[in-house]
Amino acid sequence: MARLQHRGMTSEPWRVGVLFSTTGFMAVIEETQLRGTLLAIDEINAAGGIDEREIMPVLYNPASETSAFGHYAKRLMVTDDITTIFGCYTSSSRKAVLPVVERLNGLLWYPTLYEGFEFSPNVIYTGAAPNQNSVALCRFLIANYGLRFYFIGSDYIYPRESNRIMRGIIRSNGGEVAGERYVGLRAKPADFLPVMRDIQELRPDVIFSTVVGDATVALYQACADAGLDPKVTPIASLTTTEAEIRAMGFDVGEGHITAAPYFQGSGGERDASFVSRYKKRYGEDEPTNMCVEAAYFQVHIFAKALEATNSMDTDILRPMVLGSSLDAPQGRVSIDASHHTSLWTRIGRANRRGQFEVLQQSRSAVLADPFMIGCG
Ligand code: ACM
């Protein structure tokens, strides 16, 4: 039954669920998504809330455990009586939350790039689908480095599916995949030794990484230790942001390449102001990244829809979200009927200060094509 609130009839806060890991091997990136979420909530509350009611986050820490995401999603919806959840980085954690929000008619706002090929009426996808990052990255790499790719990924659904898609894009651009390996999500430096042996033997032109979390640091360090020159054979990634570069050390990350809708400093004046508010709250040394930015702007999109509907009921809120737009730090973004977001496509190279220099970007936001229908 629709839980309609009538304007002015209560001063109770709007309670929303937030599920990002602040401990474990994914905290390096998920904690930044939590920060982006809380910054946006604070901004909305500081401006008077929605209908003079504050947004109150109810937080749980799934500690990088996939099953904990499903468990806490259920607790949020059943025990805490919450319908809207902001959360999840890994696709496996999203898949754990999916049956909960679908069965109980919640709305999961998912601020992370992913493999596409999914539609749920109970998810709003605000990270990039493969047509918004992999396609441009592949063409850029072939034009600048060569045709032979080596795939290294963490062993779970996103890297395997993303590589399946990337393999198709590479082949249709005349390239080839020389090798492919997966390491565990908790991979340690020694787990990358066989990868380094492969790379020395196969001599690919590009190492394409979909390694996530702390293991990212071990991969880049292993490449540096093996004397790999990023000017000749870069690691090109969809998952390495300013946060992982900071964790590995700027010298280790320098010269490597990432495709993302957003890099710190890439979005003009609106972004400069966002970065300065973020640093004021979390510290001068804390960079923003694509995952913070999506976590941040999706809360503002939610707030606009809530302002218009004054209801947390998914069936009332959702139609207001679909078709809505926002001037986000990356530029103007909009959510379409497929529940995905038009996002910018950018390719950046990490510099000595842990920042990405933008080498190429789209002229405007690119429509999401999660099923790759327009990509041959
Ligand atoms: C991811 O697991 N969607 C990065």
Residues whose N, C-alpha, C, O or C-beta is under 5 A from the ligand:
A	BS01	ACM	Y89 T90 S91 T112 L113 Y114 Y158
